[in-house]
Amino acid sequence: MTDIMTPIQRHRCMSHIRSRNTKPEIKVRQWLWRHGYRYRLCVKGVPGKPDIVMRKYRTAIFVNGCFWHGHGVQFTMHNSQFTIENSECCRIPQSNTDFWIRKIQSNQERDQQNYRILRENGWQVIVLWECQLKPKYLEQTMLRIEVQLHDYYLATFNPKDKSYIHVEEELPMAAEDMAEYNV
Ligand SMILES: [Zn+2]
C-alpha cells in the first residue's frame, strides 16, 4: 500500500488510534469483518471495556498483550516463599522487579474480575493473546473463535427472543477503513 497521508495526517491518525487500536486487535477485527461478522468497539455498559463486543453472540473479546497482561506468568506464595514462574511470552524484568510484579499481578487480577462480572451477566468471554495472532497462528486461532461464537449462540438461542435480530445494525457501527488499517 502506498502511503498517501501527509506526515501531519499520519501523526494525527497514529495519535488517535494509539491507545486502543493496537495491532493485534486490528488483525482480529479485520478477520471478523472480512468473514461477515459485525461488532462494536468501546461499548458503554459492558463491564471491563472489552476490545470487541458482539452483541448478537453475546460475546466479549479481549485482545491482550502478552507482557502487560502476564500471559502464563504464575506468582505463587508457598511457606512465605514468593516465586515467579515466567512464561515464554512474558518475563518479569530483572530490574525494578517489585514494580513489575505488582503491575502485572494487578493487571491479571483486574482481568479476572472483569471476566467474572461479564460471565455472571451471561456473556461469553474470549481472551485472545498476542502470541496466538502471529501470522502462522492467526487463521487457526480465528477459526476456533468462530466455533466458540456459534456454539455460544446456539447454546443460548431463544426462538421467542427476537431482540438479537439486527441488534448490531441498529446502533452506530465501527466501519473499518481497510486502507487505513491495512496491516
Ligand atoms: Zn502469549
Boltz pocket constraint, residues with backbone or C-beta under 6 A from the ligand:
constraints:
  - pocket:
      binder: B
      contacts: [[A, 66], [A, 71], [A, 89], [A, 90], [A, 129], [A, 130], [A, 131], [A, 132]]
      max_distance: 6.0
